[in-house]
């Protein structure tokens, strides 16, 4: 009887041990699928922690995390601009993990209470299909106001701020440059030149790459990738200045794999993790100053506009509703 009990305990121990080693980190990723796969694969290679991820744009990701708050199905929300993580924090959907941050990372890029941490940052720009531009004999825009020109009718794509954090960042950036009422008026006037409002933040670059649209407004990584691959694409940073995103990650409240989630936080802000973001050719800007930026244009050459992420988070519903009511109908 004793031998049978010991044997049963041994089998149970082996099974539990096997289960423990087979645990996976489950991630909702608002980083585009291809680049999320590159970054998370590098994390797995370095740490041995397997990752399952599902791609969701920032709006759907936040909605799913909230819908699942009684029984979370993911451990980490990976990506989406910072203001989305502020909203998640305020709604009690995430949990803190406090660590000492390296001096090489700006305090603007993370939450001092430990609820969210940066992955990368990127300026927003206008991607231009130069082949189409030249074929249609259009001038190259230099400013945001240039996009109001009648010659650009139905040539522009940008993301819908209802579903895309990138689209919302574009709107708040214009508000910072022009003021809120003037920005809404600008977007309403520009609507006649808009071909479509895309559901995801990376869709405009795809349209620009294949010549479906002449201009795409979004964060710049995909444009730089197309340029590196030999596409006839150019990036314009309007002279008034451009907003930038700080894509962040948060640990979801009630996460089942907290230790693994914390290791992802530690890895992503480490020098090694940040260098992998460059080495994996994501075309994202690292958030550490001590990392080699590779072939990306220096940030010193771009006029950057800082939009207060707390303000952006607190005003998101109101501003998106203004866009729906005042811009979308046109």
C-alpha positions in Angstrom: 0.0 0.0 0.0 2.8 2.4 0.9 4.7 1.5 -2.3 1.6 2.3 -4.3 1.1 5.6 -2.5 4.8 6.6 -3.1 4.5 5.6 -6.8 1.3 7.7 -7.1 3.1 10.7 -5.5 6.0 10.3 -7.9 3.7 10.2 -10.9 1.8 13.3 -9.6 5.1 15.1 -9.1 6.3 14.4 -12.6 3.0 15.5 -14.0 3.0 18.7 -12.0 6.6 19.4 -13.0 5.8 18.8 -16.6 2.8 21.2 -16.4 5.0 23.8 -14.8 7.6 23.7 -17.5 5.0 23.8 -20.2 3.4 27.0 -19.0 3.2 29.7 -21.7 3.0 33.4 -21.6 -0.2 34.5 -23.3 -0.1 37.9 -25.0 -2.6 40.2 -26.6 -0.4 42.1 -29.1 -1.2 45.5 -30.6 2.2 45.5 -32.1 1.7 44.4 -35.7 1.8 40.6 -36.1 5.1 40.3 -38.1 7.1 42.5 -35.7 5.5 41.1 -32.6 6.6 37.6 -33.8 10.2 38.9 -34.2 10.4 40.5 -30.8 8.7 37.8 -28.9 10.7 35.0 -30.6 13.9 36.9 -29.6 12.5 36.9 -26.0 11.8 33.2 -26.1 15.3 32.5 -27.4 16.9 34.5 -24.6 14.7 33.3 -21.8 13.3 29.9 -22.8 9.8 31.2 -22.1 7.3 30.3 -24.8 4.8 32.9 -25.9 1.4 32.5 -27.5 0.0 35.8 -28.9 -3.1 37.1 -30.6 -3.0 40.3 -32.7 -5.6 42.9 -31.7 -5.6 46.6 -32.6 -5.7 48.8 -29.5 -9.5 49.4 -29.4 -10.5 45.7 -29.7 -7.7 44.7 -27.3 -8.9 47.0 -24.6 -12.5 45.9 -25.1 -11.5 42.2 -24.8 -9.4 42.7 -21.7 -12.3 44.5 -20.1 -14.8 41.8 -21.2 -12.6 39.1 -19.7 -11.7 40.9 -16.5 -13.5 38.3 -14.3 -11.5 35.5 -16.0 -8.5 36.9 -17.9 -7.4 34.9 -20.9 -4.1 36.7 -21.4 -1.2 37.7 -19.2 0.1 40.8 -21.0 -1.1 43.5 -23.3 1.8 44.2 -25.6 1.8 47.4 -27.6 -0.7 50.2 -28.3 0.2 53.8 -27.5 0.7 54.8 -23.8 -2.7 56.5 -23.4 -4.5 53.2 -23.9 -2.5 51.7 -21.0 -3.4 54.7 -18.9 -7.1 53.9 -19.6 -6.5 50.2 -18.7 -4.8 51.3 -15.4 -7.7 53.6 -14.5 -10.3 50.9 -15.2 -8.5 48.5 -12.9 -7.6 46.1 -15.7 -3.9 45.9 -15.1 -1.5 45.3 -12.2 1.8 47.0 -11.2 5.3 45.6 -11.2 7.7 48.0 -9.7 11.3 47.9 -10.8 14.2 50.4 -10.8 14.3 52.0 -14.3 17.6 52.6 -16.0 18.7 56.2 -16.5 18.9 55.6 -20.2 15.0 55.6 -20.4 13.1 58.9 -20.2 10.7 59.1 -17.3 8.1 60.3 -19.8 8.0 56.8 -21.2 6.7 54.8 -18.3 4.4 54.8 -15.2 6.2 55.5 -12.0 3.8 53.2 -10.2 4.8 50.3 -12.5 1.5 49.7 -14.3 3.0 50.1 -17.8 6.4 50.1 -19.4 7.7 51.2 -22.8 8.6 48.8 -25.7 9.6 51.3 -28.4 8.8 54.8 -29.7 8.1 56.1 -33.2 7.3 59.4 -34.9 4.2 59.7 -37.1 4.8 60.6 -40.7 3.4 60.8 -44.2 4.4 57.9 -46.4 4.4 58.7 -50.1 4.4 56.3 -53.1 6.8 58.3 -55.3 5.9 56.4 -58.4 2.2 57.3 -58.1 3.1 60.9 -57.1 5.2 61.4 -60.2 2.7 59.6 -62.5 -0.1 61.8 -61.2 2.2 64.9 -61.4 1.4 65.8 -57.8 3.6 68.0 -55.6 5.4 66.5 -52.6 3.7 67.8 -49.4 5.9 69.6 -46.8 3.3 70.6 -44.2 0.0 69.3 -42.8 -1.8 72.2 -44.5 -0.5 70.9 -47.9 -2.8 67.9 -47.5 -5.8 70.2 -48.0 -4.9 70.9 -51.6 -7.6 69.9 -54.1 -5.1 68.0 -56.3 -4.9 65.4 -53.5 -8.5 64.3 -53.9 -9.0 60.7 -52.8 -5.3 60.0 -52.4 -4.9 59.8 -48.6 -5.4 57.0 -46.1 -5.2 57.2 -42.4 -6.4 55.0 -39.5 -9.9 55.4 -38.0 -9.4 56.7 -34.4 -12.4 54.7 -33.3 -10.4 51.5 -33.7 -6.8 52.5 -34.0 -4.5 54.1 -31.4 -2.4 55.3 -34.3 -5.4 57.2 -35.7 -6.1 58.7 -32.4 -2.5 59.8 -32.0 -2.7 61.6 -35.4 -5.8 63.5 -34.2 -4.3 64.5 -30.8 -1.1 65.5 -32.6 -3.0 67.9 -34.8 -4.9 69.2 -31.8 -1.5 70.0 -30.2 -0.4 71.9 -33.4 -3.6 73.6 -34.3 -5.9 73.6 -31.3 -8.9 71.4 -30.9 -11.5 73.3 -32.9 -9.1 74.1 -35.7 -7.9 70.5 -35.9 -11.5 69.2 -36.3 -12.1 71.8 -39.0 -8.8 70.7 -40.7 -9.8 67.0 -40.6 -13.3 67.9 -42.0 -11.7 69.8 -44.9 -9.2 67.1 -45.5 -12.0 64.4 -45.6 -12.6 65.1 -49.4 -9.0 64.0 -50.0 -9.3 60.8 -47.9 -9.7 57.6 -49.8 -10.5 55.5 -46.8 -10.2 55.4 -43.0 -8.5 52.1 -42.2 -9.4 49.9 -39.2 -5.8 49.1 -38.3 -2.9 51.5 -37.7 -0.6 49.8 -40.2 -3.0 49.4 -43.1 -2.2 52.8 -44.8 1.5 51.8 -45.4 0.3 48.6 -47.2 -1.8 50.7 -49.5 1.0 53.1 -50.1 3.5 50.3 -50.8 1.3 48.7 -53.6 0.2 52.1 -55.0 -3.4 51.8 -53.9 -3.0 55.2 -52.1 -0.5 57.9 -52.8 -0.3 59.0 -49.2 -0.6 57.2 -45.9 -0.5 58.7 -42.4 0.7 56.5 -39.6 3.8 55.7 -37.5 6.8 55.2 -39.7 8.3 51.7 -39.3 6.4 50.1 -42.2 7.4 52.9 -44.5 11.1 52.5 -43.6 10.7 48.8 -44.2 9.3 49.3 -47.6 12.2 51.7 -48.4 14.7 49.1 -47.2 13.1 46.5 -49.5 13.5 48.8 -52.5 10.1 50.2 -52.8 9.9 53.7 -54.3 8.5 55.2 -51.0 9.5 58.4 -49.2 8.7 59.6 -45.7 7.7 63.2 -45.1 7.8 64.7 -41.6 5.6 67.9 -41.9 7.4 71.0 -40.8 4.8 72.0 -38.1 6.0 68.9 -36.2 4.7 65.3 -35.7 3.4 63.4 -32.6 5.1 60.3 -31.6 3.9 57.1 -29.9 5.4 55.3 -27.0 4.2 51.8 -27.4 3.8 50.2 -24.0 3.1 46.9 -22.3 1.0 46.1 -19.2 0.5 43.0 -17.0 -3.2 42.2 -17.0 -4.8 42.0 -13.6 -5.4 38.4 -12.7 -2.8 37.1 -15.1 -2.1 33.4 -14.7 1.6 33.6 -15.6 2.8 36.6 -13.6 6.4 35.5 -13.2 6.8 35.1 -17.0 5.0 38.4 -17.6 7.5 40.2 -15.2 10.4 38.6 -17.1 9.1 40.1 -20.3 9.0 43.5 -18.7 12.6 43.2 -17.5 13.8 41.9 -20.9 12.0 44.5 -23.0 13.6 47.4 -21.2 17.0 45.8 -21.0 19.8 47.0 -23.3 19.8 43.5 -24.9 16.0 43.5 -25.4 16.2 47.0 -26.9 19.0 46.1 -29.2 17.0 43.1 -30.4 14.3 45.6 -31.5 16.9 47.1 -33.9 18.6 43.8 -34.8 15.3 42.2 -35.7 14.6 44.9 -38.3 11.4 46.1 -36.8 12.2 49.7 -37.8 11.0 50.8 -34.4 13.0 53.5 -32.5 14.4 52.1 -29.2 13.6 53.8 -26.0 17.1 53.6 -24.5 19.7 56.2 -25.4 22.6 53.6 -25.2 21.4 51.4 -28.1 22.6 51.6 -31.7 19.8 53.1 -33.8 21.0 51.5 -37.1 19.9 53.2 -40.3 16.9 55.1 -38.9 16.9 58.8 -39.4 18.2 60.5 -36.2 15.4 61.9 -34.0 17.3 65.2 -34.0 16.3 65.7 -37.6 12.6 65.4 -36.8 10.5 68.1 -35.1 8.7 66.1 -32.4 5.5 67.2 -30.6 4.8 65.9 -27.1 1.1 65.1 -26.4 0.4 64.6 -22.7 -0.7 60.9 -22.6 -2.8 61.5 -19.5 -4.7 64.3 -21.3 -5.1 62.0 -24.4 -6.4 59.2 -22.3 -8.8 61.3 -20.2 -10.3 63.0 -23.4 -10.3 60.0 -25.7 -14.0 59.3 -25.7 -15.0 62.9 -26.1 -12.5 63.6 -29.0 -13.3 60.4 -30.8 -17.0 61.3 -30.6 -16.2 64.7 -32.1 -14.4 63.1 -34.9 -17.3 60.7 -35.6 -19.8 63.5 -35.6 -17.8 66.3 -37.3 -15.4 64.5 -39.6 -16.6 61.0 -40.5 -19.9 62.2 -42.3 -17.8 64.0 -44.9 
